[in-house]
Amino acid sequence: MFGKLRKVFGRSGGAAVPLKEIRRSFDESATDEEHFPSTIDPRIYHVKLIAETFGPLDGKRVLDVGSGKGRFARVLKERNPGSRICAFDLSEAMLRFVPPGIGAVSGTMTALPFASGAFDAAYATESLEHAVEIDRAVEEMCRVVKTGGRLVIIDKNAEHWGKLKTPEWEKWFRREELEKLLGRHCRSVSSQFISYWEDVEPDGMFLAWIAEK
């Protein structure tokens, strides 16, 4: 389900990076539980923001785009046992950690293997930064969400680029950049600076974009 091998370009437009290289990087990282954990503290604001934006999810279909091991999906499923959550990721090795009761599908963010309007909601937490073809990935996320559905993207602020070590293909975003891309496909879009903890003032590193299709 990975589709045709493509070459993609890093943030600075340097040497082409084969898609298989990006996949291999995450396959190898699947054994690194410290930096790529399979669980997450359900009290962090990232989780609360997604849960509050989507509301009750029982009976609804939700897509976790770039899910990794499904740490966010795990929390949402525990809180909404009647929901149908799908963890989607490039790395099959990462998906092996997705807990029972949550679907696991591999592929690329730029060609989601789902029908248009298949999901009630979709989110991407620190994963869009790895999509490389960002406009296509955003378009695909919006396509698979039904009219009236909601999307949440949480990622890093381009104004803080350089503060963390990153792979050559990774990209961070300016607030208006993703607002514009989401605005092409959604009826309303907003964004805000967030912190990991609700009682800690955001330092500008993380942004959350919320859209309704």
VOKOLKOL-427880 format. One record per residue: residue in one letter; residue number from 1; z, x negated, y negated of N, C-alpha, C in turn. Coordinates in steps of 0.2 Angstrom, whole numbers, plus 5000, padded with zeros to 4 digits. Example, Ala and Ser with C-alpha at 12.3 -4.5 7.8 and 13.67 -1.06 7.14 Angstrom:
2
+--------+-----+------+------+------+------+------+------+------+------+------+
| residu | num |  nc3 |  nc1 |  nc2 | cac3 | cac1 | cac2 |  cc3 |  cc1 |  cc2 |
+--------+-----+------+------+------+------+------+------+------+------+------+
|      a |   1 | 5039 | 4934 | 5028 | 5039 | 4938 | 5022 | 5039 | 4934 | 5016 |
|      s |   2 | 5035 | 4936 | 5011 | 5036 | 4932 | 5005 | 5039 | 4936 | 5000 |
+--------+-----+------+------+------+------+------+------+------+------+------+
//
This chain:
213
+--------+-----+------+------+------+------+------+------+------+------+------+
| residu | num |  nc3 |  nc1 |  nc2 | cac3 | cac1 | cac2 |  cc3 |  cc1 |  cc2 |
+--------+-----+------+------+------+------+------+------+------+------+------+
|      m |   1 | 5000 | 4996 | 5006 | 5000 | 5000 | 5000 | 5000 | 4996 | 4994 |
|      f |   2 | 4999 | 4989 | 4995 | 5000 | 4985 | 4989 | 4993 | 4985 | 4985 |
|      g |   3 | 4988 | 4987 | 4988 | 4981 | 4988 | 4985 | 4978 | 4981 | 4984 |
|      k |   4 | 4973 | 4981 | 4980 | 4969 | 4975 | 4980 | 4972 | 4969 | 4976 |
|      l |   5 | 4972 | 4963 | 4978 | 4975 | 4957 | 4975 | 4971 | 4956 | 4968 |
|      r |   6 | 4975 | 4956 | 4963 | 4973 | 4954 | 4956 | 4976 | 4948 | 4953 |
|      k |   7 | 4973 | 4945 | 4948 | 4976 | 4940 | 4944 | 4978 | 4943 | 4938 |
|      v |   8 | 4985 | 4941 | 4936 | 4987 | 4944 | 4930 | 4989 | 4938 | 4925 |
|      f |   9 | 4990 | 4939 | 4919 | 4992 | 4934 | 4914 | 4999 | 4935 | 4912 |
|      g |  10 | 5002 | 4929 | 4911 | 5009 | 4929 | 4908 | 5009 | 4931 | 4901 |
|      r |  11 | 5015 | 4931 | 4898 | 5016 | 4934 | 4891 | 5013 | 4930 | 4886 |
|      s |  12 | 5012 | 4923 | 4887 | 5009 | 4919 | 4882 | 5001 | 4918 | 4883 |
|      g |  13 | 4999 | 4922 | 4888 | 4991 | 4922 | 4890 | 4989 | 4915 | 4893 |
|      g |  14 | 4994 | 4912 | 4897 | 4993 | 4906 | 4900 | 4989 | 4907 | 4906 |
|      a |  15 | 4991 | 4902 | 4911 | 4987 | 4902 | 4918 | 4988 | 4909 | 4921 |
|      a |  16 | 4983 | 4911 | 4925 | 4983 | 4917 | 4928 | 4988 | 4917 | 4934 |
|      v |  17 | 4992 | 4922 | 4935 | 4997 | 4922 | 4940 | 4995 | 4928 | 4945 |
|      p |  18 | 4993 | 4926 | 4952 | 4991 | 4930 | 4957 | 4997 | 4935 | 4958 |
|      l |  19 | 4995 | 4942 | 4959 | 5000 | 4947 | 4961 | 5004 | 4945 | 4967 |
|      k |  20 | 5001 | 4941 | 4972 | 5005 | 4940 | 4978 | 5010 | 4935 | 4976 |
|      e |  21 | 5010 | 4931 | 4971 | 5015 | 4926 | 4969 | 5021 | 4930 | 4966 |
|      i |  22 | 5019 | 4935 | 4962 | 5025 | 4939 | 4959 | 5029 | 4942 | 4965 |
|      r |  23 | 5025 | 4945 | 4970 | 5028 | 4949 | 4975 | 5032 | 4944 | 4979 |
|      r |  24 | 5029 | 4938 | 4981 | 5033 | 4933 | 4985 | 5040 | 4931 | 4981 |
|      s |  25 | 5039 | 4930 | 4975 | 5045 | 4929 | 4971 | 5051 | 4934 | 4972 |
|      f |  26 | 5049 | 4940 | 4972 | 5054 | 4945 | 4973 | 5056 | 4946 | 4980 |
|      d |  27 | 5052 | 4944 | 4985 | 5053 | 4944 | 4992 | 5059 | 4939 | 4993 |
|      e |  28 | 5058 | 4933 | 4990 | 5062 | 4928 | 4991 | 5069 | 4929 | 4988 |
|      s |  29 | 5069 | 4933 | 4983 | 5075 | 4935 | 4979 | 5079 | 4940 | 4983 |
|      a |  30 | 5076 | 4943 | 4987 | 5080 | 4949 | 4991 | 5086 | 4947 | 4994 |
|      t |  31 | 5087 | 4940 | 4996 | 5093 | 4938 | 4999 | 5098 | 4936 | 4994 |
|      d |  32 | 5096 | 4936 | 4988 | 5101 | 4934 | 4982 | 5105 | 4940 | 4980 |
|      e |  33 | 5110 | 4941 | 4983 | 5114 | 4947 | 4981 | 5118 | 4946 | 4974 |
|      e |  34 | 5119 | 4940 | 4972 | 5122 | 4939 | 4966 | 5118 | 4941 | 4960 |
|      h |  35 | 5112 | 4939 | 4960 | 5107 | 4941 | 4954 | 5103 | 4947 | 4955 |
|      f |  36 | 5102 | 4949 | 4962 | 5099 | 4955 | 4963 | 5103 | 4959 | 4968 |
|      p |  37 | 5108 | 4962 | 4965 | 5113 | 4966 | 4969 | 5110 | 4973 | 4972 |
|      s |  38 | 5113 | 4975 | 4977 | 5111 | 4981 | 4980 | 5115 | 4987 | 4978 |
|      t |  39 | 5120 | 4986 | 4974 | 5125 | 4991 | 4971 | 5126 | 4989 | 4964 |
|      i |  40 | 5128 | 4994 | 4960 | 5129 | 4993 | 4953 | 5135 | 4998 | 4951 |
|      d |  41 | 5139 | 4995 | 4946 | 5145 | 4999 | 4944 | 5143 | 5005 | 4941 |
|      p |  42 | 5145 | 5011 | 4944 | 5142 | 5017 | 4941 | 5145 | 5019 | 4934 |
|      r |  43 | 5149 | 5015 | 4931 | 5152 | 5016 | 4925 | 5148 | 5013 | 4919 |
|      i |  44 | 5143 | 5009 | 4921 | 5140 | 5006 | 4915 | 5135 | 5011 | 4912 |
|      y |  45 | 5134 | 5010 | 4905 | 5131 | 5015 | 4901 | 5123 | 5016 | 4903 |
|      h |  46 | 5120 | 5011 | 4906 | 5113 | 5012 | 4909 | 5113 | 5018 | 4914 |
|      v |  47 | 5118 | 5018 | 4918 | 5119 | 5024 | 4923 | 5120 | 5030 | 4919 |
|      k |  48 | 5125 | 5030 | 4915 | 5127 | 5036 | 4911 | 5121 | 5039 | 4907 |
|      l |  49 | 5117 | 5035 | 4904 | 5111 | 5037 | 4900 | 5106 | 5041 | 4904 |
|      i |  50 | 5105 | 5038 | 4910 | 5100 | 5041 | 4914 | 5102 | 5047 | 4917 |
|      a |  51 | 5108 | 5048 | 4919 | 5111 | 5054 | 4922 | 5111 | 5059 | 4916 |
|      e |  52 | 5114 | 5058 | 4910 | 5114 | 5063 | 4905 | 5107 | 5065 | 4903 |
|      t |  53 | 5102 | 5061 | 4903 | 5096 | 5062 | 4901 | 5092 | 5067 | 4906 |
|      f |  54 | 5093 | 5066 | 4912 | 5090 | 5070 | 4917 | 5094 | 5076 | 4919 |
|      g |  55 | 5101 | 5076 | 4918 | 5105 | 5082 | 4919 | 5105 | 5083 | 4927 |
|      p |  56 | 5107 | 5089 | 4929 | 5108 | 5090 | 4937 | 5101 | 5089 | 4940 |
|      l |  57 | 5102 | 5086 | 4946 | 5095 | 5084 | 4949 | 5095 | 5087 | 4956 |
|      d |  58 | 5099 | 5091 | 4958 | 5099 | 5094 | 4965 | 5092 | 5098 | 4965 |
|      g |  59 | 5089 | 5097 | 4971 | 5082 | 5101 | 4971 | 5077 | 5098 | 4968 |
|      k |  60 | 5078 | 5092 | 4964 | 5072 | 5089 | 4960 | 5070 | 5082 | 4963 |
|      r |  61 | 5064 | 5080 | 4961 | 5061 | 5074 | 4964 | 5062 | 5069 | 4958 |
|      v |  62 | 5064 | 5063 | 4960 | 5065 | 5058 | 4955 | 5062 | 5051 | 4957 |
|      l |  63 | 5059 | 5048 | 4953 | 5056 | 5041 | 4955 | 5059 | 5036 | 4951 |
|      d |  64 | 5061 | 5031 | 4955 | 5064 | 5024 | 4952 | 5059 | 5019 | 4953 |
|      v |  65 | 5056 | 5018 | 4947 | 5050 | 5013 | 4947 | 5053 | 5006 | 4946 |
|      g |  66 | 5051 | 5002 | 4951 | 5053 | 4995 | 4951 | 5061 | 4995 | 4953 |
|      s |  67 | 5062 | 4998 | 4958 | 5069 | 5000 | 4960 | 5073 | 4994 | 4963 |
|      g |  68 | 5069 | 4988 | 4965 | 5073 | 4983 | 4968 | 5076 | 4986 | 4975 |
|      k |  69 | 5083 | 4985 | 4976 | 5086 | 4987 | 4981 | 5089 | 4994 | 4981 |
|      g |  70 | 5087 | 4997 | 4975 | 5089 | 5004 | 4975 | 5096 | 5005 | 4972 |
|      r |  71 | 5098 | 5001 | 4968 | 5105 | 5001 | 4966 | 5106 | 5007 | 4961 |
|      f |  72 | 5102 | 5009 | 4957 | 5103 | 5015 | 4953 | 5101 | 5021 | 4957 |
|      a |  73 | 5096 | 5021 | 4961 | 5095 | 5027 | 4965 | 5101 | 5029 | 4969 |
|      r |  74 | 5105 | 5024 | 4972 | 5110 | 5025 | 4976 | 5116 | 5029 | 4972 |
|      v |  75 | 5117 | 5027 | 4966 | 5122 | 5031 | 4962 | 5119 | 5038 | 4961 |
|      l |  76 | 5113 | 5039 | 4959 | 5111 | 5046 | 4957 | 5111 | 5050 | 4963 |
|      k |  77 | 5109 | 5047 | 4969 | 5109 | 5051 | 4975 | 5116 | 5053 | 4977 |
|      e |  78 | 5121 | 5049 | 4976 | 5128 | 5050 | 4978 | 5131 | 5056 | 4973 |
|      r |  79 | 5128 | 5056 | 4967 | 5130 | 5061 | 4962 | 5126 | 5068 | 4963 |
|      n |  80 | 5120 | 5067 | 4966 | 5116 | 5073 | 4967 | 5113 | 5073 | 4974 |
|      p |  81 | 5117 | 5075 | 4979 | 5115 | 5074 | 4986 | 5109 | 5078 | 4988 |
|      g |  82 | 5108 | 5084 | 4984 | 5102 | 5088 | 4985 | 5096 | 5086 | 4982 |
|      s |  83 | 5096 | 5080 | 4978 | 5090 | 5077 | 4975 | 5086 | 5074 | 4980 |
|      r |  84 | 5079 | 5073 | 4978 | 5075 | 5069 | 4982 | 5073 | 5063 | 4978 |
|      i |  85 | 5075 | 5057 | 4980 | 5074 | 5051 | 4976 | 5070 | 5046 | 4979 |
|      c |  86 | 5065 | 5044 | 4976 | 5061 | 5039 | 4979 | 5061 | 5032 | 4976 |
|      a |  87 | 5063 | 5027 | 4979 | 5064 | 5020 | 4977 | 5057 | 5017 | 4978 |
|      f |  88 | 5054 | 5015 | 4972 | 5047 | 5012 | 4972 | 5047 | 5004 | 4970 |
|      d |  89 | 5045 | 5000 | 4974 | 5045 | 4993 | 4972 | 5039 | 4989 | 4975 |
|      l |  90 | 5038 | 4983 | 4971 | 5032 | 4979 | 4974 | 5034 | 4975 | 4980 |
|      s |  91 | 5041 | 4974 | 4981 | 5044 | 4970 | 4986 | 5046 | 4974 | 4992 |
|      e |  92 | 5043 | 4973 | 4998 | 5045 | 4977 | 5004 | 5052 | 4974 | 5006 |
|      a |  93 | 5053 | 4967 | 5005 | 5060 | 4964 | 5007 | 5065 | 4967 | 5003 |
|      m |  94 | 5064 | 4969 | 4996 | 5069 | 4972 | 4992 | 5071 | 4979 | 4995 |
|      l |  95 | 5065 | 4983 | 4997 | 5066 | 4990 | 4999 | 5070 | 4991 | 5005 |
|      r |  96 | 5070 | 4985 | 5009 | 5074 | 4986 | 5015 | 5082 | 4987 | 5014 |
|      f |  97 | 5084 | 4986 | 5008 | 5091 | 4987 | 5006 | 5092 | 4994 | 5004 |
|      v |  98 | 5087 | 4998 | 5003 | 5088 | 5005 | 5000 | 5092 | 5009 | 5005 |
|      p |  99 | 5097 | 5012 | 5003 | 5101 | 5016 | 5008 | 5098 | 5022 | 5011 |
|      p | 100 | 5100 | 5024 | 5017 | 5097 | 5030 | 5020 | 5098 | 5036 | 5015 |
|      g | 101 | 5093 | 5041 | 5016 | 5093 | 5047 | 5012 | 5089 | 5046 | 5005 |
|      i | 102 | 5086 | 5040 | 5004 | 5082 | 5038 | 4998 | 5075 | 5036 | 5001 |
|      g | 103 | 5070 | 5039 | 4999 | 5063 | 5036 | 5001 | 5062 | 5030 | 4998 |
|      a | 104 | 5058 | 5026 | 5002 | 5056 | 5019 | 5000 | 5049 | 5018 | 5000 |
|      v | 105 | 5045 | 5017 | 4995 | 5038 | 5016 | 4995 | 5036 | 5009 | 4991 |
|      s | 106 | 5032 | 5005 | 4994 | 5030 | 4999 | 4991 | 5023 | 5000 | 4987 |
|      g | 107 | 5022 | 4996 | 4982 | 5015 | 4996 | 4979 | 5016 | 4993 | 4972 |
|      t | 108 | 5011 | 4994 | 4968 | 5011 | 4991 | 4961 | 5012 | 4997 | 4956 |
|      m | 109 | 5016 | 4995 | 4950 | 5018 | 5000 | 4945 | 5011 | 5002 | 4941 |
|      t | 110 | 5006 | 4998 | 4942 | 5000 | 5000 | 4938 | 4995 | 5005 | 4942 |
|      a | 111 | 4997 | 5006 | 4948 | 4993 | 5011 | 4953 | 4998 | 5015 | 4957 |
|      l | 112 | 5002 | 5019 | 4954 | 5007 | 5022 | 4958 | 5004 | 5027 | 4963 |
|      p | 113 | 5006 | 5027 | 4970 | 5003 | 5030 | 4975 | 5005 | 5037 | 4976 |
|      f | 114 | 5006 | 5041 | 4970 | 5008 | 5048 | 4970 | 5004 | 5052 | 4966 |
|      a | 115 | 5004 | 5059 | 4968 | 5000 | 5064 | 4964 | 5002 | 5065 | 4957 |
|      s | 116 | 4998 | 5067 | 4953 | 5000 | 5068 | 4946 | 5005 | 5074 | 4946 |
|      g | 117 | 5010 | 5073 | 4942 | 5015 | 5078 | 4941 | 5020 | 5079 | 4948 |
|      a | 118 | 5020 | 5074 | 4952 | 5024 | 5074 | 4958 | 5031 | 5074 | 4957 |
|      f | 119 | 5034 | 5071 | 4951 | 5041 | 5071 | 4950 | 5043 | 5074 | 4944 |
|      d | 120 | 5050 | 5076 | 4945 | 5053 | 5080 | 4939 | 5055 | 5075 | 4934 |
|      a | 121 | 5056 | 5068 | 4936 | 5059 | 5063 | 4932 | 5057 | 5056 | 4934 |
|      a | 122 | 5057 | 5051 | 4930 | 5056 | 5045 | 4932 | 5060 | 5040 | 4928 |
|      y | 123 | 5062 | 5034 | 4930 | 5065 | 5029 | 4926 | 5063 | 5022 | 4929 |
|      a | 124 | 5064 | 5017 | 4924 | 5062 | 5010 | 4925 | 5068 | 5006 | 4922 |
|      t | 125 | 5072 | 5003 | 4926 | 5077 | 4999 | 4923 | 5076 | 4992 | 4924 |
|      e | 126 | 5074 | 4988 | 4918 | 5073 | 4981 | 4918 | 5068 | 4979 | 4924 |
|      s | 127 | 5063 | 4984 | 4924 | 5057 | 4982 | 4929 | 5050 | 4983 | 4926 |
|      l | 128 | 5050 | 4986 | 4920 | 5043 | 4987 | 4917 | 5041 | 4980 | 4914 |
|      e | 129 | 5046 | 4976 | 4913 | 5045 | 4969 | 4910 | 5041 | 4965 | 4915 |
|      h | 130 | 5041 | 4967 | 4922 | 5037 | 4963 | 4927 | 5030 | 4966 | 4928 |
|      a | 131 | 5028 | 4971 | 4925 | 5022 | 4975 | 4927 | 5016 | 4971 | 4924 |
|      v | 132 | 5017 | 4967 | 4919 | 5011 | 4963 | 4916 | 5006 | 4968 | 4912 |
|      e | 133 | 5003 | 4972 | 4916 | 4998 | 4977 | 4913 | 5003 | 4983 | 4910 |
|      i | 134 | 5006 | 4982 | 4905 | 5011 | 4986 | 4903 | 5008 | 4993 | 4901 |
|      d | 135 | 5003 | 4994 | 4897 | 5000 | 5000 | 4896 | 4998 | 5004 | 4902 |
|      r | 136 | 4995 | 5001 | 4907 | 4994 | 5005 | 4913 | 5000 | 5007 | 4917 |
|      a | 137 | 5005 | 5003 | 4917 | 5011 | 5005 | 4920 | 5014 | 5011 | 4917 |
|      v | 138 | 5015 | 5011 | 4910 | 5018 | 5016 | 4907 | 5013 | 5023 | 4908 |
|      e | 139 | 5007 | 5022 | 4907 | 5002 | 5028 | 4909 | 5004 | 5031 | 4916 |
|      e | 140 | 5004 | 5026 | 4921 | 5006 | 5029 | 4927 | 5012 | 5032 | 4928 |
|      m | 141 | 5017 | 5030 | 4925 | 5024 | 5033 | 4925 | 5023 | 5040 | 4922 |
|      c | 142 | 5020 | 5040 | 4917 | 5019 | 5047 | 4913 | 5015 | 5052 | 4918 |
|      r | 143 | 5010 | 5049 | 4921 | 5005 | 5053 | 4925 | 5009 | 5057 | 4931 |
|      v | 144 | 5014 | 5053 | 4934 | 5017 | 5056 | 4940 | 5023 | 5061 | 4938 |
|      v | 145 | 5024 | 5061 | 4932 | 5030 | 5066 | 4930 | 5027 | 5072 | 4927 |
|      k | 146 | 5029 | 5078 | 4929 | 5026 | 5084 | 4928 | 5028 | 5086 | 4920 |
|      t | 147 | 5024 | 5090 | 4918 | 5025 | 5093 | 4911 | 5032 | 5096 | 4910 |
|      g | 148 | 5035 | 5093 | 4905 | 5042 | 5095 | 4904 | 5047 | 5091 | 4907 |
|      g | 149 | 5045 | 5086 | 4911 | 5049 | 5081 | 4914 | 5051 | 5076 | 4909 |
|      r | 150 | 5056 | 5072 | 4911 | 5058 | 5066 | 4907 | 5058 | 5060 | 4910 |
|      l | 151 | 5057 | 5055 | 4906 | 5057 | 5048 | 4908 | 5062 | 5043 | 4904 |
|      v | 152 | 5064 | 5038 | 4907 | 5069 | 5034 | 4904 | 5067 | 5027 | 4906 |
|      i | 153 | 5066 | 5022 | 4901 | 5064 | 5015 | 4902 | 5070 | 5011 | 4898 |
|      i | 154 | 5073 | 5007 | 4902 | 5078 | 5002 | 4899 | 5076 | 4995 | 4900 |
|      d | 155 | 5075 | 4991 | 4895 | 5073 | 4985 | 4896 | 5075 | 4980 | 4890 |
|      k | 156 | 5072 | 4974 | 4890 | 5075 | 4969 | 4885 | 5071 | 4969 | 4878 |
|      n | 157 | 5074 | 4968 | 4873 | 5071 | 4968 | 4866 | 5068 | 4961 | 4865 |
|      a | 158 | 5061 | 4962 | 4863 | 5057 | 4956 | 4862 | 5060 | 4951 | 4856 |
|      e | 159 | 5064 | 4954 | 4852 | 5067 | 4950 | 4846 | 5072 | 4945 | 4849 |
|      h | 160 | 5074 | 4946 | 4855 | 5079 | 4941 | 4858 | 5076 | 4937 | 4864 |
|      w | 161 | 5069 | 4937 | 4863 | 5065 | 4933 | 4868 | 5068 | 4925 | 4868 |
|      g | 162 | 5069 | 4922 | 4874 | 5071 | 4915 | 4874 | 5078 | 4914 | 4876 |
|      k | 163 | 5082 | 4920 | 4875 | 5089 | 4919 | 4877 | 5091 | 4918 | 4884 |
|      l | 164 | 5086 | 4921 | 4888 | 5087 | 4920 | 4895 | 5081 | 4917 | 4899 |
|      k | 165 | 5082 | 4913 | 4904 | 5076 | 4910 | 4908 | 5072 | 4916 | 4911 |
|      t | 166 | 5066 | 4916 | 4910 | 5062 | 4921 | 4913 | 5056 | 4918 | 4917 |
|      p | 167 | 5053 | 4922 | 4922 | 5047 | 4919 | 4925 | 5041 | 4920 | 4920 |
|      e | 168 | 5035 | 4916 | 4921 | 5030 | 4916 | 4916 | 5027 | 4922 | 4915 |
|      w | 169 | 5027 | 4927 | 4920 | 5024 | 4934 | 4919 | 5028 | 4939 | 4915 |
|      e | 170 | 5034 | 4938 | 4914 | 5039 | 4943 | 4911 | 5037 | 4944 | 4904 |
|      k | 171 | 5038 | 4950 | 4902 | 5037 | 4952 | 4895 | 5043 | 4956 | 4892 |
|      w | 172 | 5045 | 4955 | 4886 | 5050 | 4960 | 4883 | 5047 | 4964 | 4878 |
|      f | 173 | 5050 | 4969 | 4875 | 5047 | 4974 | 4871 | 5050 | 4975 | 4864 |
|      r | 174 | 5046 | 4976 | 4859 | 5048 | 4978 | 4853 | 5049 | 4986 | 4853 |
|      r | 175 | 5054 | 4988 | 4849 | 5055 | 4995 | 4850 | 5049 | 5000 | 4849 |
|      e | 176 | 5045 | 4998 | 4844 | 5040 | 5003 | 4842 | 5034 | 5002 | 4847 |
|      e | 177 | 5034 | 4996 | 4850 | 5028 | 4995 | 4855 | 5028 | 5001 | 4861 |
|      l | 178 | 5034 | 5001 | 4864 | 5035 | 5006 | 4869 | 5035 | 5014 | 4867 |
|      e | 179 | 5037 | 5014 | 4861 | 5037 | 5021 | 4858 | 5030 | 5023 | 4857 |
|      k | 180 | 5026 | 5019 | 4855 | 5018 | 5020 | 4854 | 5015 | 5022 | 4861 |
|      l | 181 | 5016 | 5018 | 4866 | 5013 | 5019 | 4872 | 5016 | 5025 | 4876 |
|      l | 182 | 5022 | 5027 | 4875 | 5024 | 5033 | 4878 | 5022 | 5039 | 4874 |
|      g | 183 | 5021 | 5038 | 4868 | 5019 | 5043 | 4863 | 5011 | 5046 | 4865 |
|      r | 184 | 5008 | 5041 | 4868 | 5001 | 5043 | 4870 | 5001 | 5049 | 4875 |
|      h | 185 | 5006 | 5049 | 4879 | 5006 | 5054 | 4885 | 5012 | 5059 | 4885 |
|      c | 186 | 5017 | 5058 | 4880 | 5023 | 5062 | 4880 | 5023 | 5066 | 4873 |
|      r | 187 | 5026 | 5072 | 4874 | 5027 | 5076 | 4868 | 5032 | 5074 | 4863 |
|      s | 188 | 5038 | 5070 | 4866 | 5043 | 5067 | 4861 | 5045 | 5061 | 4864 |
|      v | 189 | 5047 | 5056 | 4860 | 5049 | 5050 | 4862 | 5055 | 5047 | 4857 |
|      s | 190 | 5060 | 5044 | 4859 | 5065 | 5041 | 4855 | 5067 | 5035 | 4858 |
|      s | 191 | 5071 | 5031 | 4855 | 5073 | 5025 | 4857 | 5080 | 5023 | 4854 |
|      q | 192 | 5084 | 5019 | 4857 | 5090 | 5017 | 4855 | 5093 | 5010 | 4858 |
|      f | 193 | 5097 | 5006 | 4854 | 5100 | 5000 | 4857 | 5106 | 5002 | 4861 |
|      i | 194 | 5106 | 4999 | 4867 | 5112 | 5001 | 4871 | 5116 | 4995 | 4873 |
|      s | 195 | 5122 | 4995 | 4876 | 5126 | 4990 | 4879 | 5127 | 4992 | 4886 |
|      y | 196 | 5129 | 4987 | 4890 | 5131 | 4989 | 4897 | 5137 | 4994 | 4897 |
|      w | 197 | 5141 | 4993 | 4892 | 5147 | 4997 | 4892 | 5147 | 5002 | 4885 |
|      e | 198 | 5149 | 5008 | 4886 | 5149 | 5013 | 4881 | 5153 | 5011 | 4875 |
|      d | 199 | 5159 | 5008 | 4876 | 5164 | 5006 | 4871 | 5162 | 4999 | 4868 |
|      v | 200 | 5157 | 4996 | 4870 | 5155 | 4989 | 4867 | 5149 | 4990 | 4863 |
|      e | 201 | 5149 | 4988 | 4857 | 5144 | 4988 | 4852 | 5138 | 4985 | 4854 |
|      p | 202 | 5132 | 4988 | 4854 | 5126 | 4985 | 4857 | 5124 | 4978 | 4853 |
|      d | 203 | 5122 | 4973 | 4856 | 5120 | 4967 | 4853 | 5113 | 4966 | 4851 |
|      g | 204 | 5109 | 4971 | 4853 | 5102 | 4971 | 4852 | 5098 | 4969 | 4858 |
|      m | 205 | 5101 | 4966 | 4863 | 5097 | 4964 | 4869 | 5094 | 4969 | 4873 |
|      f | 206 | 5097 | 4975 | 4874 | 5094 | 4980 | 4878 | 5092 | 4986 | 4873 |
|      l | 207 | 5086 | 4989 | 4875 | 5084 | 4995 | 4872 | 5083 | 5000 | 4877 |
|      a | 208 | 5084 | 5007 | 4875 | 5082 | 5012 | 4880 | 5077 | 5017 | 4876 |
|      w | 209 | 5072 | 5018 | 4880 | 5067 | 5023 | 4877 | 5067 | 5029 | 4882 |
|      i | 210 | 5067 | 5035 | 4878 | 5068 | 5042 | 4882 | 5062 | 5046 | 4880 |
|      a | 211 | 5059 | 5049 | 4884 | 5053 | 5053 | 4883 | 5053 | 5059 | 4887 |
|      e | 212 | 5050 | 5064 | 4884 | 5049 | 5071 | 4887 | 5041 | 5072 | 4887 |
|      k | 213 | 5038 | 5073 | 4893 | 5031 | 5074 | 4894 | 5029 | 5081 | 4892 |
+--------+-----+------+------+------+------+------+------+------+------+------+
//
